[in-house]
Amino acid sequence: MMETRTLLLDLGENAIRTRGFAGFSYADLARDAGIRKASIHHHFPKKADLALALIERYADNLDVAFSAIRTEARTAGEALNGAIALYRGAIDEGSSACLCAALATDTALLSDAARAALEKTNANTAAWFEDVFTTAQTDKTINAIASPKDEAIATLAQLQGAQLLAKAAGTGDAFDNAVLALQSRIIP
């Protein structure tokens, strides 16, 4: 049987990714987990504590995923395609967004620690993209790179924004259309 803390993290992440941070309560989690609210408070005294734990877990999982993409990709272009696929996979055909994009719309509701963790996760993700674009300047598998750092920030914004468009439209097609220009720069 799944540990209660892990179950609460899984349910909380799903709730945030589909409904936003403000879109669920501990009563919702208690119902979905089949436990009492007091049990949730035992693991996460405040919703802010849950948010911070979720961001930290998500950041660790994202690091693993990006590491696997870089290991499997033979070129920077393949790594970028892998990242696009990762972000595409997080939208569940338009009903969800990655945790960072979902929380970005509710930052005013987050604790200082959770906002700092979210900012750090986005910065680490941008650094990963910067490394990909730096490699692409050498292996020439992504066209028209002006500045790897600028490209990284723009790519992160484009992928998270594409997720939000897909969520608003309720279809993965919106994501696909939003990243076409980015994908067209990748040289096979």
Secondary structure, DSSP 8 states (H G I E B T S, - for coil): ---HHHHHHHHHHHHHHHH-GGG--HHHHHHHHTS-HHHHHHH-SSHHHHHHHHHHHHHHHHHHHHHHHHHH-SSHHHHHHHHHHHHHHTTGGGT---HHHHHHTTGGGS-HHHHHHHHHHHHHHHHHHHHHHHHHHHH--BS--S-HHHHHHHHHHHHHHHHHHHHHHTSHHHHHHHTHHHHHTB--
